Amino acid sequence: MSMLSHEGEIILNSYTAYCLTVLCSFHLLRNRHGFMGIVGAWETLFKLDLLIKRGHHILIATFDKKTCNIFCYTKFNLPRVFLGRLGDRVKKHLKPMSVFRNLPYFFINRVDEKRMGFSELVRFVLLSGMLLSVAEGNVHYYDFVVKETNFTKLCNTKSMLTVNDSFPGPVIRAHKGDTIFVNVHNQGDYGITIHWHGVKQPRNPWSDGPEYITQCPIEPGSNFTYEVILSKEEGTLWWHAHSDWTRAGVHGAIVVYPAAGTTYPFPKPDGEEIIVFGSWYFGDVNKMVEEDLITGSDTPRSDAYTINGEPGDFCNCSSETTFRRVIDYGKTYLLRLVNAVMNAELFFAIAQHNLTVVGMDGAYLKPIVTSYIMISPGQTMDILVTANQPLGYYYMAVRQFDSVRPDDTDYDMTNATAILMYRGNYTPPSSPFFPSTLPPYEDVLAAINFTKLLRSLASPEYPINVPRHITTRMYIVASMNQIIFPNNQTSLASSMNNISWGNPTTDVLLAYYRY
C-alpha cells in the first residue's frame, strides 16, 4: 500500500485505470447498456488526459471500496483528484469479467451520453486497442531507501551511498510485460534520481530518471515513486543512480523473465547467478568528481574493481569475503552479468570453462561460444556456463580493457576475482585455477574479435526490424580533448563534432508529449 493512498483504497497505476475503463466500456456495450459505459469511460480518460496536459503526470489511481469513489494522484504532491464514482448498476456487472484477472475493478457513474460525438467515439475505440495490451502483466512494488552505509574493504572503512544498505543494491525481478512501482526514499545527503537502464518506458519518460532531463532530483528527506513499464525487454538489465557519480554505490540488477506461458529460446538452465561488476574508491567519489570539475582534471580512477561487491583474493584484506558460488557437476547455469563500473570496459573469463553468450541488454543473441568476453560500462550480458570440469575451485576473473594509448598506464589494474566451487568429496586445491584465456589489459584485437561476433537472435519469435531504406546520413565524432581558457589554463572537455554544449530550443518532456 502506497503512502499516498487513504485507508480502504485499492491502488491502481494510471495504465491500469485506462485499461479497466476501456474494458468496462466494452463489457457494458455487450450487455446492452449502450453509451452509458463508453461515455463514462471517456469522461475518466478526459480527466486523466487533462491533468497530464497541465503537467501533472498521473502516479496512481485508487478505488475506495467503502464510498466507491475513484481518485488519482500526481507526482507533484498535489491533492488527490476526484475522477468519479462507481455506480451500483455498473458494479454488479464486473464480477464475471474474467478478462480482468487479478486487477482491481473500478468504473464511474452514469453520465449524459449525449456529450460524446461520433468522432470522439472512433478515437476512443482506436485508443483502446493500444491500451488493452498494457493490462496483461502483473504489478510489482519495491521500496528503495537511499542512505549512507559503512563498508570495510581493502583494509579501510568508509561510508557510501547505497540502497537498502547493500552493495550492489537489491535485485528487481519481474516478467516481460509487467509493471513495477519503486518508491525511492532519499535519506542521504545528495539529491538523487534512479534510471532504469535498458527499459524503453513506452510513453512514460517521466519515470526514466536522468537528473534535470526528465525530472528534478529527489531531495534529501523526500521520496518519489517510479513507474517502470516493461514492454519488449527480456533478459538482464540494471538500475542505477543518474545524478553525478552516486551510481558508484547506488545500482543493482533487473531480471526480466519470459512472459507467462513462454520460455527461453535455449534449454532452461538448472540455476542462475547475478554477477555485478563494480568500482571501489577509498574516498567520497562525488567530492572527488567535484574537485576534478573545478581543476579540469580527468575523472577519478577507481582503487579496485569488485565482483558482487568484493575485490577478491588478489586484493588486500579481501580473501575472506571473496564471492563464492557452489555448483554441481553436469549442470548448466545462467550468469547474468552487469557492468556497473563507472567508466571502463572489462574482460571477463572463467578458468577452464567456455562461455555461451545468449543475451545482451535485455534482448537475445545468436549463441556465441567463447573463452572470454569484453563488456562495456552500462552493458549487461546473459551467459550460459556448463559445469563440466574436474571437481575443484575455479576463478571467475575480471580486469580492465584499456585502449587509450600504450604509454598511458594510469588506470585501475586490479584483477577482481570470484570463485566457482564444485560440490562433492575432494581435497580442495591450495589455490583456485586462474583463467589463462583472460586477455591482457591493452589487447585491442581481443576486444574487436569478440564484438564482431555479436548478432541479434532475429528469429520468428524474436524478430528484429532493421531499417533498410536510409534517407539521412550523419557523421558524428565523439572526442575528449583539451581546451584553453583566457588565463591560459587548460582543461579536459568532451565534445560531439567539436561542440561541448548546446542549449536545447524546447523542453524535452514537452516535446515528447506533443510529438
N, C-alpha and C positions, 0 to 999 in steps of 0.2 A: 504494500500500500504506500503510495507516494505521500510525501509531506504536504503536497499541495491539496490533496483531496480532503473532503469533510467526512465525518462519521456516516457510515451506511452507504457510501457511494462506491460504485464499481468503476475502476479506471479503464478507459479506452484510449488508444492512441488515435491521432487525427485520421489516419488512413482507415482504421477500423470503423470510426464514426462514419466516414464517407461510404465505405463498403456496406455496412449494415443498413444505412439509409437506402442505398440502391436496392439491396436485396429485399428489404421490407416492401419497397415500392412495387417491385415485380410480383412479389407474393400476393399483395393486396389486389393488384390488377387481375391476377389469375383467379382470385376469389371474388371477382365482380364487385370490388369496392371502388371501381372507376378511378377518377383522378384524385380521390381523397389521399391515397398513398403517394402518388407521384408528385403531387403539389406539395405535400408535407415534406417530402424528401428534398424537393427543390428549395423550399424555404430554408431548410437547415444548411444545404450546400451554399446558398446565397449568403447566409450569415457568416459561415466559415470563410468563404472567399473574400467577403468584405473586410474581415479582420486582417486577413493576410495582405490585402492591398494597402491597408493602413500601416503595414509594417509589423503587425503582431502575429508572428508565426505560431500556429496552434501547437502547444505542447501535448496536452491530453484533453480528452472529453470524458465526462463522467455521467453516470446514471444513478440517481438517488432512488434506492429501492423503496423507500417509505413514501416519498412525495411524487415519485415518477417524473421528477424534473430532470432535464438534461442541461449540463453546463459545460463550458470549455475554459481552459486556462491557457495563458500565453507564456512565452519565455521571458517576458519583461516584467514579471512580478506585478502585473496589473490585477485588479479584482476579477473574479471569475465572471464569465459572460453567460447569461441565460439564453439557451437555444430553443427550448420548447418543453412540452410535457407529453408523456406517453399516455394516450387515451385508452380507456378500457376496451373499446371496440377493436382497437388495433392490437393491443397487448395479447388478447386471447388467441390471436392467430399465429403467434410467434413460436409457441412450444413445439408444434410438429415440424418446424422447419429444420431438417437435418443438415441443410447446407451451411448453417451457422457453426456447426461442430462445437468447439469449446469456447467460442467467442461470446462475450456478454451481449445481451439483446437490448435494443432501445429504439424508440421512434418518437415522433412528435404528434401532437394532437391535430385534429382535423382543421383545415384552414379553407379559405374561399378558393374553390377550384377554378374560378374564372380569372384569377390573377396570372395564370400561366398560359401563354400563347403557344401556337403550334411550333414555331421556330425554337422556342426555349425547350419544348419537349424533345425535339430532334437532337438538340445539343446535349440535353441530359442523357438521352439513350446512348448517344455516341460516347459520351464520357464514361458511362457506366461500364462499358466493355473493358476499359483500361483499369477501372477501379476494382472490378471483381477479382482480378488476378492477384491483387495485393493481399487479400484476406486469407490466402491459402496457408501461410506459415504460422508458426507459433510465436508467442511473445515471451521474451526473457527479461529479467530485471537484475541489475547488478548495482552495488554501492561501492564507489571508489572514495576512499579517504586519503587525501594527499597531505602528507606531513613529513617532518624531519625524523629520521631514524638513524640510530647509531649502528655502525658496522665496523668490524675489525678485520682488515685484510693487509697482507704484505707487512705484518708486524706493527701496523698503525691503526688507530681508531679514529673515525671521522663521522660526522653527521651529514646525511644527504637526503634529498627529497625523494620520497618513494610513494607508492600506492599500497595501502593496507599493510605497511611495514615489511614489504617483501621486495627483493631484488633478484631476478626480474619480478615484475608485478603479476597479478592474478591472470589466469587464462580465461578467456571468454569462449564458450562453446555453444554452438547453435547449428542448425541445418540450413541448407540452401533455401532461400525464400523466407526465412524467419525475420522478425524484427526484434531489436534489442534496445532496451532503455537502460542507460547508465547514469546514475545520479552521482555527480562528482562534488565532493565536499572539500573545499580548499582550506586546510588548516596549516598551510605553510606560510612562508614569508614573501612569496612571489606571486604575482598574477600568473595564471596558467590556463591553457586550453589543452584539449585532447583531440588528436587526429586519428582517424580510423583508416590506416594506411592500406590502400588497395580496394577499399569499399567504394563502389561507384556512387552510392547515395542518390538514386534517381529522383529528381525534383525535390531534393532535400539538402541544398547546400548550407542551410543554416546550422546543420549539425556536423559539418565537415571538419571544423576545428582550427584552421590556420588563424593565428592571432592577428587581429586588426584587418583581416581579409574577409572572413565570414562571421567574425564575432569579436567583441572585446574580451579581454582576459577575464577569467573568473577571479575576482578579487579575494585576497585572504579573508577568511571568516564568512564567505558566502558559498553558495552551491549553484549548480546548473545541471539540468538533466538533458542528456543527448539522446536522440532517436537515431539508431543505426539500422538502416534498411538494407538487408542482404537481397540481392537480385540474382545476378548470374554468377556470382563468386562461388567457388567450391575448392576447398583445399586449405592452405595455411596463409593467413595474413597476420598483421600485427597492429597494435595501437601504441601511440606514444605522445608525449607532450609536444606541443607545437608552439612553444614560446621560449625564446632564447635557446640555451643548451640544457634546459631542465630534463629533456628526454634522456640524458645520460643515465638517470636513475628511474625515470618515470616511463616505463614501457612494459609491454607484455604481448603474448601471442593471442591470436584469434583463430580458432579451429572451426572451419565450416564443413560439416559433414554432408554427404549427399542427401538430397531431399528424400522424404519418406517414400518408400516403395521403389527406390533406386539404389544402386550400389556403385562402387568404384569401377573404373574402366580397366582394372587389373585385379588379380586374385586378392581377396580380402586378407590383410596381414594378420598375424597372430597377436600382435601387440603394437603399441606406438609409444613414442617418446618425443617430447618437445625439447629442442636444443636451441637455446638463445645465446648468441654471441654478444658480449657487451664490452664497454670500455670502463676502466677504473682509473680514477685520478686521486692523488693524495690530497689535493686542495679542493676548494669550492669552485667548481667548473664555471659557474655563472660569473663569479668575481674575476676569474682568470680571463674569460672572454671579454668582460667589460674593460679590463686593463689593456688587452690586445687591441680593442677597437680604438681606445684613446691614443695608443702609440703607433697604430698602424702595423702591428706585428702579425705574424701568422697565428692561426688558431691553436689552442693548446694541444700538446701531444700527450696521449694517454700514457700512464705509467705501467699498465698491464692490460691485456685482454682477458676476458673471462668466458667460461662456458657454464651456463646456468648459475651465474653469479660467483663462480670460483675460478681463480687463476690456474690452479693445478699444481702438479708435482714439481715443476721446474722453477717455481717462484718461492721467495722466502716466506716462511711461516704459513704455507698453504697446503702441504701434502695431507694434513689430517682432514681437510674439508673438501678435497677434490671430489667432483661429482662422479658418482659410480652408477652403473646400470647393470643389473643382473639379467642375463639372457639364457635361453635354453637351446641346446644344440638342435639343429634341424628346423628351427622356426624362423619365420621372416618377420621383420619389424619395420614399421613406417616411422622414419625420423622426420620430424617437422622442424626444419632449420629456419631461424630468424636471425638476420644480420642486423643487430641493433647497435653496432659500434657507431661512433659519431661521424667518422669521415674517412673510412678506409675499406678497400676491397680485401678479402681474405681468401686464402687457400685452406681447404679442409680435406682430411683423409682419415681413414681408419686402418690401422695396421693389418695387413694380410686379408683384407676384406674388400670386395668390389662394391661399388655403389651403383644403384639403378635409379637415376633421376626420372621421376614420373610427373612432377608438377612444379610450377613456379608462379608466385604472385597470385594465388587463387585461381589458377587455371591448369589444365592438364597438358602434358607434353608427350610427344612420341618418346618412349622409353630410351634412355641413354645409359649404357653400361660403361663405367669409368672407374679409375682408381683414385681420382681426386676430383674436387670441384673448385670453382672460383665463384665467390658470391659477393655481390656489390652491397654497399651500405643501403639499408632500407629494403633489401630484397629478401624474399622467402623462397624456400625450396622444399619439396617433398621427395624423400629418398627412401628406397627400399634396401634393406640390408638383410642378407640371409646368414644365419649363424652356422657356418659350415666348416669351421676351422677346429683344430685340436683344442681340447679344453684348456683354458688358460686366461690370462689377462691381456687385453689389447688396448692401446691408447687410441682415443679419438683426439686428433691434434689440429690446431688452427694457428696460422701465422699470417702476418700482413703481406699482401702483394703490393709492392711499391714500384711505380712506373714514372716517377718524377724525372730523375736522371741518376746515372751511376755514382756521381760524386756527392750526392745528397743522401747522407745516411742518418739524418736527424728524424727518425721515425721509430715507432714502438716495435722493438724486435722480440717481444715476448712470444714464447711458444706456449699457448694456453692448452691444457690437456684435460681430458676426462677419461674414464676407464670403462670398457666393456668387460664384464666378468662372467664367464661361463659358469652355470650351475653344475655341480657334480662333485664327486670324490676324487680329488687330485691334490698334489702338492703345489701350492701357489708359487709362481716364479719369483725370483728376487726382485725383478723389475718387469713391468709390462713391456710387450713389444711396441716399438715406435714405428710409425708408418714411413717406410723408405720411399713411398711414392709422393710424399708431400713436397711440392715444388719449392725451390729457393725463393727468397723474398722478391727478387727482381727478375723472375723468369717470365718475361713478357710473352714468349712463344707459348708457354703452358697456358696462360690466360686466354690467348687468342684461340688456341686449338680447342679449348673447352667451349668457349662461347659460340664457335662456329657450329657446334653440334646441336644447338637448341632449335627445336622445331615444335610448333603447336600441334596438338593431337589431331585437330581438324577431321574428326570422324562424324558420321551422320548424327550421333548422339551429342556431340560437342562441336558443332560447326563453327567455322571462322569466316567471317565476311570481310575479306580484304579488298579495299577499293582498287580497281584496275584502271579506271579512267582518270588520269591525272590532269587537272585543269590549272593548278598553280604550283610552281616550284619555288622553294625558299632555300636560301643559303644562310645558315646561322653558324656563327663561330662563338663558342663559349670559351672564355680565357680568364687567366689571372695574371695581372701584370702590376707594375709599379707606376704610381702617378706622383707628380712633383707639385707640391704646394708653393704658393708665393714666397714662403720663408725658406724655400729650398729643402724642406723636409719631405722625405719620400714615404709612401705608404702603399701597402698591398691593396688592390682593388679588383673585384671580379666584374666581368662585363659580358654582354652579348652584342656581337657586332660592334665592339668598341664603345658601347653605351652602358654606363654603370647603373643609371636610373632614369626612368621616365615617368612623370606623373600621369596617372590614368585620367581619361577625359570623362569617365562615367563611373558611378558606383557599381561595383561588381555584382552585388546581390540584386540591385535594382535591374541591371541588365539581364541577369539570369532569369528573373521573374518575368520580364517583359518579352524576352526573345527566346 
